[in-house]
Amino acid sequence: MTSHRAPKPLAHPSRPAERAVTVALVLAVLAGLAWIAGMIYTVAEWPL
């Protein structure tokens, strides 16, 4: 009698959930860098 095992999921970056998390992290990093750049610009151009 043969046993039926479920195939193991492939840990591959092309999976939709992992891709979505990676895209979200990249967008979060870009947003953070843009915010920091905006703060530096604001402080540099602040009228003293």
BELDATA-V173766 format. One record per residue. N is the residue number from 1. PHI is phi in degrees with one decimal (none if undefined). OMEGA is omega in whole degrees, 0 to 359 (999 if undefined). NEAR is the number of other C-alpha atoms within 12 Angstrom. Layout:
# BELDATA-V173766
N;PHI;OMEGA;NEAR + N;PHI;OMEGA;NEAR
This chain:
# BELDATA-V173766
1;none;181;3 + 2;-91.8;177;4 + 3;-99.1;181;5 + 4;-101.6;179;6 + 5;-107.1;176;7 + 6;-72.1;179;6 + 7;-65.6;179;6 + 8;-70.6;178;7 + 9;-67.0;180;9 + 10;-81.7;177;9 + 11;-86.4;184;11 + 12;-123.0;184;11 + 13;-67.0;181;14 + 14;-84.7;178;13 + 15;-68.3;186;13 + 16;-58.7;183;12 + 17;-66.3;180;13 + 18;-65.2;179;15 + 19;-64.5;179;15 + 20;-65.0;179;14 + 21;-65.7;179;15 + 22;-63.1;179;16 + 23;-63.2;179;16 + 24;-63.2;178;14 + 25;-65.5;179;14 + 26;-64.1;178;14 + 27;-64.3;178;14 + 28;-65.0;178;14 + 29;-65.4;178;14 + 30;-62.8;178;14 + 31;-64.7;178;14 + 32;-63.8;178;14 + 33;-64.9;178;14 + 34;-65.5;179;14 + 35;-64.4;179;14 + 36;-62.4;178;14 + 37;-61.2;178;14 + 38;-64.2;178;15 + 39;-66.7;178;14 + 40;-63.5;179;13 + 41;-62.5;181;13 + 42;-62.4;180;13 + 43;-67.6;181;12 + 44;-67.3;183;11 + 45;-97.0;183;10 + 46;-66.4;179;10 + 47;-71.1;181;7 + 48;-95.4;999;6
